[in-house]
Amino acid sequence: MANAASANVWAVIMAGGAGTRFWPASRARMPKQLLPLAGASSLLAETVRRLAPLVTEDHVVVVTGEHLADGTAAAVPKVPRDQILKEPAPRNTAPCIAWANAFIAKLDPDAVVMVLPSDHFIGDEPAFRGVLARAIESARRGRVTTVGIVPTRPETGYGYIEIGEPIPGTKDTRAVARFVEKPDRATAETFLSGKKHLWNAGMFFFRVKDMTELVAKHLPDVAAGVAKIAASPDALAGVFPTLTSISIDHGVMEKAQGLAVVPGEFGWNDVGSWQSAWELGEKDEHGNALTKDSVAIEAKGNLVRSKKVVALVGVNDLVIVDTDDALLVMPRERAQDVRLVVEQLKQKGRKDLL
């Protein structure tokens, strides 16, 4: 791991998401990554913290939305403010990564970059850093590399990576055979039993020059746009919103040759809903994850997030989230349906609640 922690390793943290599945705690100006959903600190702050000693804060670049700049800076105060890149409009992950890559290339043309989401939970941090170190070394040798999560269930909500042959001279690094879209249940069960597919967690590792070449080859308009922005930052507002909105997976990775993947088993959770928050929360003997001083009587499996004392009597498997201006009550099994609430509020024109 010592080799991975050299001075030319950089991290790009993608932190522009909206996180509507955590309404009413998550809002337009306080999205999922800025909330303490899996610990005392925000998901973004935890993401930056757990990278040490591989990457220090002065080698972290965070990409977020203009409207989130102040909240992001407050969450990670040791990241230099000029390394918080503010997107004037959301354009998906390919323009985000291409811009950050061009930004780092000006500071360190020999950089090796890791790109990570800002909103995941990692249970085994030493194992996580060990996997990242192997991915960094793979990237340093000239292979664009990703980390795939060893599946624990037949998940239909994630894309997959099909693994190929072992790469000679490496530890646990495989060729990427192909990227696979989100499967149906039967296919996901086949993937789980076959042990040749990993969850795509959106982590990528590369030398800046390699990503520059790939973007220029597969997304030339994006390459031209970020080159203009790198040459003149004043061009950002006019150029960035015109870039093709496409994911790095579809725009680059699925077309690139010679990619590598490092399998990872380190307690990964994408913290995708209030169900995830319950799974990660500290629970009493009856499986209730409660805020301080709340009471549960003959109640099991509930999640409570509230500044008030909440008393539960004879209810099971509920999510209760109370904020200053909204209250959410639903069965845990319906956690994904919070988006329906957000859609209704949009239709009602209640921007004050979004």
N, C-alpha and C positions, 0 to 999 in steps of 0.2 A: 504493500500500500504506500510505502514511502515514495516510490517513483511517481505514483499518481498525484501526489501532493506538491508537484513542482510549481514554479511560479507562473507557468503559462497555462494553467488550467483555469477555466472560467465557467461560471454557471449562469444560464438564462432561466429565469423563473417566469412562467406564463401566468399572469394574475389579472386577467381582464374579464373573467366570467361573471355571470349574473347570479347564478345559484338560486333560482326561483323555487327549487324544491325545499328550501329552508325558510320559506315565508311562514310566519310574519317576522322572524328574527332577521332574515336576509331581505335587504331592500336594495334599490338601485344604487344608493350611495354607501351601503354597508353589505356587500355581497358575502357569499359563503367563505371565501378565503380570508376575510378580515374578522371572522367570528371564531371564538374559542369553542369549537364543536367537539373536539377530541382531547381536551386538556385545558390548562389554565391560560395558555397563550393562543393567539390566532393561528389558523392553519398555515398562513403565509410565514409568520414568524417561526413556527416549528420547522417548516421546510428549509428555511435559511439556516437555522440553528443546527439541524442534524447533518448538514453538509461538512461541518468542521470535523476533522482537520483537512479534508480533501480540498476545500475551497474556503477562503476567508471572505468576510463581507466586502472587502474592497475589490474583489474579483467576481462579485455578483451583479448581474443586470436583471432588473425586474421590468417586465413589459405589462402595462396596465392601461386602463382608459383614462382620458383626461379628467373625467369627473371623479376618479378614484385616486388621483395623485396624492392628495394630502393624507387620506386615510392609509394609503400604502406606505408613504414615508413615515408616518407615525408608527406603523406596525413593525417596520424594519429600520430603525433610526441609524444603525451603523452602516447601512448601504449608502454609498455616496448619492446625494440627491440627483446629480447629473447622470447617474446610472439607472434612474427610474425613467424609462421611456414611456411617453404618454401618447397612446394612439388617439388620433382625432376622430376615428370611426372604427368599429369592429370589422376586421377583414379576415377572420379565421387564422389558423395557425401558420400557414405558409408565409404570408407577408410578415407576420409577427416575428417568426424565426429568421427570415431573410434580413429584416431590418436590424434585429439584434446582432446577427452575424456580421453585417456590414459595420455596425457600430464598434464591435470588438476588434474587427480586422484593422481599423484605424489605430487602435490603441496597442494591439499586439498581433502582428501579422502571422506569428507562429503559434497562435493560441489553439488549444484543444478545448472544445466547448461541450458541456453537457446541458441539455434542455430538459427541464422538469416541470410538471404541473405544480401549482401552488396549493392544492387543496386535497392532498392525500394524507392518510395516516400510515405510519410505519411502526409495527410492533417490535421488531428486532433490529435496532439501529446499527449495531456492529455488523450484522449479516448484510444489511442494506449497503453500508459503506464498502464492504468487501466486494459486493457485486458491482457497485459503481466503479471501484478501482479497476476491476477487470475490464469493464466496458471502456474506461478511459484509455487503458493500455491498448485495447483493440483499435480504438479510434486513432491513437498515436501512430499505429503501424499503417494507417491509411485506409482502414475499412470503416465506413459509416456503420455505426453499431446501435442497437436498441437493447432494452431490457424487457424480457417477457416474464410475466408472472405465472408460475406453475399453478394451474387451475385446481381449485378445491371443490368445485361444484359445476354442474352443467349450465353455466351462465349464458343467457341469451342476450344480455344487455351490453356485452363487450365485443369488440373485434378481436380476432385471433391472429397469431403468427405461427405459421407452419415451419417447423425446424427441419433443416437439412443435415448434411454431414458435419462431423466435428472438424474444426479448423486446426490443422497441424500446428504444433508449437504453442498452443494456448491451453488454458485451464477452463473447462466448462464453457467454451465458446463455440457456437454452431453457426453454420451458414443459414441465412434466411431463405427458405424455399419459396414462400409467398405470404402475402397478407390476405386475410380472409375477413369478409364482412360479418356483421353480427348474424349468427346462425339461428335456425329454429331449434326447438327443444331436442328433437331426435338427433340432429347433427351435433349439437353441443354435447350430448351424452356420448356420442361416438368419439368426439375430440377428447373428452375426459378419459375414457377407457383406453384410447389409442396411445396416449402419452406422447404425441408428436405435435401438439398444439399448445401454445402459451397465450395468456391474455395480453393484449396490446395495451400497455399502461401509459403510452404517450411520452416515453423517455427516449431521448436520442443523443448520440455522442459522435463528434466529428471534429476534424481539423477545419479551421475557418476557410482555408483555401479549397477544401473538398466540397463544403456546402456552397461556397460561391460558385464553383463550377457546375454543381448539380442544378442550382436555381437558374443559372444562365442557360443551361441546356434545356430544362424542362418547363421553366416558367420565365421566358425571356422578358415579358412585360413587367413582371415583378422585379426581376433583376435590374432592369433599366430604371424603374421607379426608386428602388432603395439606393441605387447608385447616385441618383439626383439628390436624394435626401442626405446621404452621407457627404456629398460634396457641398451642399448648402442646406443646413438645418431649417432655414426659413422656408424651404420648399415643402416641408412636412404637411402643413394644413392643406395645401393644394394638391399634392401628389398622392399621399397615402390613401385617402378615400376612393381614389380611382383604381387602386390595385385590385386584381382579381381576388375575389373572396373564395379561397379554397384551402382545404386542410393540407398539412405537410404530408400526410399519408397518401392522399390521392394525387397531389400535385408533384411530389418528388419521390417519396419512398417506394411506392408501388412500381415506379418506372426505373429506379436505380438498379444497378448490377452490383453483385459482390457484397451485399450487406451481411452483417453478422448480428447475432443475438446472444445475450448472456441470460440463461434462465435464473429467475430469482424466487426464493422462498424466504420472506422476511416479514410476514404478518401484514401484508399490504391490504389497505381498504381505501376505496375511492371516496368514502364519506359522501355517498350519493343521495341520501335522504335522511329523514328523521329516524327511520329504522336503523340506519348505520350509527347514528348518534346514540341510540339506545344500546346497540351492540357494544359500542366502545365505552359507554358510561360506567361509572362505579355503581354497583347495584347492592341493594339489601338482600336479605336471605330469601325474599320472595320475588326477586328479579325486577324490583322497581328501581329505576334510576331517577332520583328525586333531587331537587334543589334544596338548599339548607332549610331545616326546620319544617319542611313539608311532612305530612303524615299520611300513612297508608294503613288502612284497617280492612282486613279480609280482602286485600287487593293485590293483584299479581301482574308482573310484566309491563308496568306502566312507565312512561317517560314524562317527566315534568320539567319544564324550563320556565321559571317565573321568579320575579323579584318578591312576589307576595308568598305567604304561606298558603299552600294548596293542600286541602284535606281530601283524600280519596277513600271512599267507603264502598266496598263490594263491587268494584269495577276492575276489569282486567284488560290488559293489552291495549291501552289507550296512549295516544300522544296528546299532551296538553302543553301548549306554548302560549304564554301570556306576555304581551308587550304593552307599552304605554297606550297604544291606540288600537290594538287588535288582539283577539283571542282565537286560537285554533284548537279544536277538539276533534279527534278522528281515531278510528282503529289503526293500530300500527300497520296492519296488513294493507291499508290504503295509503301508505306513506307517499307513494309515487303520485297520488292524485292531488297533491297540493297545487300542482300546476293548473288544475281546473279552477281553483280558487283565484289564482292570479289572472287567468283568462277572463273570468267573470268580472273581476275588478277593473280590468282594462276596458271591457265592454261598457261598464258603468261610468267610465271616465274618472275613476278614483285614483288619479296619479299620486295623491297624497299618501296612499297606502301601498304604493309599489316601490 
